[in-house]
Amino acid sequence: MHPELVRRKCVVELGSGSGLSGLSICKLFTPSSYTFTDHREDILERIRRNISLNGLQGIPSQSVDVMELDWFCSSEQDAERWKDTDVLLAADVLYDPDLFEPFLLTLNVLTANRGSQVAILLAVKIRAEETFRKFQITAESMGWVLEDISAPDAIGKVFPPGCYSHENCHLFSVAFKSSTR
């Protein structure tokens, strides 16, 4: 685990789904702000409900928000909205090869003209080597580099033994090959 990567930072999560990753991060590591994003209103409403059920609203030292972000039409307006972001995070979003390019293009938009000022973290459970390899090839062809920064046995420190299979779970730092775009 790397709590220093998110503690007291402004974090935006891409593709939050139910919000489990963000809820855990907010409870355990106290980022200064955390924005959950996804593309459908029903998903965003589910995240809002889960935030409420987990008591994350109204904490003075932490701002929590839920916003729409569609990877197929991310824009300069999105980049402006999150220009003060310290960390872009995505967890378990690499299941559909049709989403790889839109996801990476969204990273391009959100990090344009920011160089290394924003950290990009990608949490991955590799279920199919071929699918992950396709993502790596797509990322590399678009100028992105992935570095595995997984902490040994980190999942085992969060979940009790036998609760979750942490085989093939990885945390990647993602960066653009050239810091000048």
C-alpha positions as CSV (number, residue, x, y, z in Angstrom):
1,M,0.0,0.0,0.0
2,H,1.1,3.6,-0.7
3,P,-1.0,5.9,1.5
4,E,1.4,8.7,0.9
5,L,0.3,8.8,-2.7
6,V,-3.2,10.0,-1.7
7,R,-3.1,11.3,1.8
8,R,-4.0,15.1,1.9
9,K,-4.1,15.1,-1.9
10,C,-6.7,16.1,-4.4
11,V,-7.8,12.8,-6.0
12,V,-10.1,12.2,-9.0
13,E,-11.1,8.7,-9.7
14,L,-11.9,7.7,-13.3
15,G,-14.6,5.0,-13.7
16,S,-15.7,4.8,-10.0
17,G,-18.4,2.1,-10.5
18,S,-20.0,1.5,-7.1
19,G,-17.3,3.6,-5.4
20,L,-15.7,0.9,-3.4
21,S,-12.1,2.0,-4.1
22,G,-12.8,5.6,-3.4
23,L,-14.8,4.8,-0.2
24,S,-11.9,2.8,1.1
25,I,-9.3,5.4,0.2
26,C,-11.4,8.2,1.8
27,K,-11.9,6.2,5.0
28,L,-8.3,4.9,5.3
29,F,-6.1,7.5,3.9
30,T,-7.9,10.9,4.1
31,P,-7.3,12.7,0.9
32,S,-8.1,16.4,1.1
33,S,-10.6,16.0,-1.7
34,Y,-11.9,13.0,-3.6
35,T,-14.0,13.2,-6.8
36,F,-15.8,10.0,-7.9
37,T,-16.5,10.0,-11.7
38,D,-18.5,7.8,-14.0
39,H,-20.6,8.2,-17.1
40,R,-24.2,7.2,-16.3
41,E,-26.5,8.9,-13.9
42,D,-27.7,5.7,-12.3
43,I,-24.1,4.8,-11.5
44,L,-23.5,8.3,-10.1
45,E,-26.6,8.1,-8.0
46,R,-25.4,4.7,-6.6
47,I,-22.1,6.3,-5.7
48,R,-23.9,9.1,-3.9
49,R,-26.0,6.6,-1.9
50,N,-22.8,4.6,-1.0
51,I,-21.1,7.8,0.1
52,S,-24.0,8.6,2.4
53,L,-24.3,5.1,3.7
54,N,-20.6,5.2,4.6
55,G,-20.8,8.6,6.4
56,L,-18.4,10.5,4.1
57,Q,-20.6,13.6,3.8
58,G,-19.7,16.7,5.8
59,I,-16.3,15.7,7.0
60,P,-14.6,19.1,7.6
61,S,-11.1,18.0,6.5
62,Q,-12.3,16.2,3.4
63,S,-14.3,17.3,0.4
64,V,-16.1,14.4,-1.4
65,D,-17.9,15.0,-4.8
66,V,-19.5,12.9,-7.5
67,M,-19.4,14.1,-11.2
68,E,-20.0,12.8,-14.6
69,L,-17.1,12.1,-16.9
70,D,-17.6,10.3,-20.2
71,W,-14.3,9.0,-21.6
72,F,-15.8,9.1,-25.1
73,C,-16.2,12.9,-25.0
74,S,-13.7,14.3,-22.4
75,S,-12.9,17.9,-23.1
76,E,-10.8,20.9,-22.2
77,Q,-13.7,21.8,-19.9
78,D,-13.0,18.6,-17.9
79,A,-9.3,19.5,-17.8
80,E,-10.1,23.0,-16.5
81,R,-12.5,21.5,-13.9
82,W,-9.8,19.3,-12.4
83,K,-6.7,21.4,-13.1
84,D,-5.7,21.3,-9.4
85,T,-5.8,17.5,-9.2
86,D,-2.8,15.8,-7.6
87,V,-3.7,12.2,-8.4
88,L,-5.8,10.6,-11.1
89,L,-6.8,7.1,-10.1
90,A,-8.5,4.3,-11.9
91,A,-9.3,0.9,-10.4
92,D,-10.4,-2.2,-12.2
93,V,-11.3,-0.4,-15.4
94,L,-9.4,-2.6,-17.9
95,Y,-12.0,-5.2,-18.8
96,D,-13.1,-4.0,-22.2
97,P,-10.5,-3.3,-25.0
98,D,-13.0,-0.9,-26.6
99,L,-12.5,1.4,-23.6
100,F,-8.7,1.4,-23.7
101,E,-8.2,4.2,-26.2
102,P,-11.0,6.5,-24.8
103,F,-9.5,6.0,-21.3
104,L,-6.0,6.9,-22.4
105,L,-7.3,9.9,-24.5
106,T,-9.1,11.1,-21.3
107,L,-5.7,10.9,-19.5
108,N,-4.3,13.0,-22.3
109,V,-7.0,15.6,-21.9
110,L,-6.7,15.7,-18.1
111,T,-2.9,15.9,-18.0
112,A,-2.3,18.2,-21.0
113,N,0.2,20.9,-20.1
114,R,0.7,19.5,-16.6
115,G,3.8,17.3,-17.2
116,S,4.6,15.4,-14.1
117,Q,2.5,17.6,-11.8
118,V,-0.3,15.0,-11.6
119,A,0.3,11.4,-10.5
120,I,-1.6,8.7,-12.4
121,L,-2.3,5.5,-10.5
122,L,-3.9,2.4,-12.1
123,A,-5.0,-0.5,-9.9
124,V,-5.4,-3.6,-12.0
125,K,-6.6,-7.1,-11.3
126,I,-5.3,-9.0,-14.4
127,R,-7.9,-11.6,-15.2
128,A,-6.9,-12.2,-18.8
129,E,-3.2,-11.7,-19.8
130,E,-4.2,-11.2,-23.4
131,T,-6.6,-8.3,-22.5
132,F,-4.0,-6.6,-20.3
133,R,-1.3,-7.1,-23.0
134,K,-3.7,-5.3,-25.4
135,F,-3.9,-2.4,-22.9
136,Q,-0.1,-2.2,-22.6
137,I,0.3,-2.2,-26.4
138,T,-2.4,0.5,-26.8
139,A,-0.9,2.6,-24.0
140,E,2.6,2.4,-25.4
141,S,1.4,3.3,-28.9
142,M,-0.2,6.4,-27.4
143,G,3.0,7.4,-25.6
144,W,2.2,6.1,-22.1
145,V,4.5,4.1,-19.8
146,L,3.4,1.8,-17.0
147,E,5.6,1.1,-14.0
148,D,4.5,-1.6,-11.5
149,I,4.7,-0.1,-8.0
150,S,2.7,-2.8,-6.3
151,A,3.5,-3.3,-2.6
152,P,4.2,-7.0,-1.8
153,D,1.2,-8.5,0.0
154,A,-0.7,-5.2,0.2
155,I,-4.1,-6.8,-0.5
156,G,-3.5,-9.3,2.3
157,K,-3.0,-6.3,4.7
158,V,-6.4,-4.9,3.8
159,F,-8.6,-8.0,3.4
160,P,-8.6,-11.0,5.8
161,P,-7.1,-14.2,4.5
162,G,-9.4,-16.1,2.1
163,C,-11.7,-13.1,1.6
164,Y,-10.2,-11.9,-1.6
165,S,-7.9,-13.4,-4.1
166,H,-5.1,-10.9,-4.7
167,E,-3.3,-13.0,-7.3
168,N,-2.5,-10.7,-10.3
169,C,-3.4,-7.5,-8.5
170,H,-1.1,-4.7,-9.4
171,L,-0.7,-0.9,-8.8
172,F,0.8,0.9,-11.7
173,S,2.2,4.4,-12.0
174,V,1.3,5.7,-15.4
175,A,3.3,8.5,-17.1
176,F,3.6,10.0,-20.5
177,K,7.0,9.1,-22.2
178,S,7.9,12.7,-22.7
179,S,7.2,15.3,-20.0
180,T,6.8,17.9,-22.7
181,R,3.7,17.5,-24.9
